[in-house]
Amino acid sequence: MRITRKLFLGPVIFSILFSVYLFADGYIDFIPDMQKIYKYLQMPCEDVYAELGQMPPTETVSYCFMLASIQLSKLENIKTAQDYCEYGLKTASEHDLKKAEILYLMAVIANEKTDLQGCIRTLDKTVSAAKKENDPNMLRKSLSFLGNTAYRYGDFKRSLTVYTELLEIYKEQQNKLMEARTYFDTGEVYYRLAKTSEAKQAATHSIEIFKEIDDEKGLADCLKLLGNV
């Protein structure tokens, strides 16, 4: 019994700490109360929604995000996590609140369900929301997720478009590590599209930066890609 409780508390504690991080980084506007979270986890969703409906919209969205995150960490509760996300998104839409973080979580849920098409559609909405909300952190995060998911889905042209946008962002921020990694990802996409010249050029750019920042693992991966082209 003690072990079961410990396993149950793990996702809750993680999600509380994660919400503090999101609050500090500007993703959410309110940190949910831990005692209420414990109570809501023991209640049927319909009863939780009844209580959430009495709260200010900002708090409702934050509680939905938190509860969805906890339920998602227990993979058997993915449907409940999705329901909380949808309720939170509906509330955010009705009151013109930030939606990017809820949408991103919904994309994670779609990915867990191996619904790559659904994941891509949701990430498109996340990117749009992040741009509208002027949220550069969420924009980078969602673009990276979108590029990788499009690649896994086999939509290499879409993946290439996303990586090209990411490259411009990382160049502007002078983030050498992520610029090098994105050049590498771009090279892999060109390789899949049988564009040998472009693949070599991207791999070469990546190699130059990895050498500059002394990243041996990144350099090794790039040399392997260059050898395959």
JOVENZI-V822196 format. One record per backbone hydrogen bond with DSSP energy under -0.5 kcal/mol. NH is the residue of the N-H (numbers start at 1). CO is the residue of the C=O. Records with the same first field share a line. If there is no record, write none. Layout:
# JOVENZI-V822196
NH=CO ; CO
This chain:
# JOVENZI-V822196
5=1
6=2
7=3
8=4
9=5
10=6
11=7
12=8
13=9
14=10
15=11
16=12
17=13
18=14
19=15
20=16
21=17
22=18
23=19
24=20
25=21
26=23
27=22
28=22
32=30
37=33
38=34
39=35
40=36
41=37
42=38 ; 39
43=40
47=44
48=44
49=45
50=46
51=47
52=48
53=49
54=51
55=52
59=56
60=56
61=57
62=58
63=59
64=60
65=61
66=62
67=63
68=64
69=65
70=66
71=67
72=68
73=69
74=70 ; 71
75=73
77=71 ; 74
78=75
81=77
82=78
83=79
84=80
85=81
86=82
87=83
88=84
89=85
90=86
91=87
92=88
93=89
94=90
95=91
96=93
97=92
103=99
104=100
105=101
106=102
107=103
108=104
109=105
110=106
111=107
112=108
113=109
114=111
115=110
116=114
119=115
120=116
121=117
122=118
123=119
124=120
125=121
126=122
127=123
128=124
129=125
130=126
131=127
132=128
133=129
134=131
135=130
136=134
139=135
140=136
141=137
142=138
143=139
144=140
145=141
146=142
147=143
148=144
149=145
150=146
151=147
152=148
153=149
154=150 ; 151
155=150
156=154
159=155
160=156
161=157
162=158
163=159
164=160
165=161
166=162
167=163
168=164
169=165
170=166
171=167
172=168
173=169
174=170 ; 171
175=170
176=174
179=175
180=176
181=177
182=178
183=179
184=180
185=181
186=182
187=183
188=184
189=185
190=186
191=187
192=188
193=189
194=191
195=190
196=194
199=195
200=196
201=197
202=198
203=199
204=200
205=201
206=202
207=203
208=204
209=205
210=206
211=207
212=208
213=209
214=211
215=210
216=214
219=215
220=216
221=217
222=218
223=219
224=220
225=221
226=222
227=223
228=224 ; 225
229=225
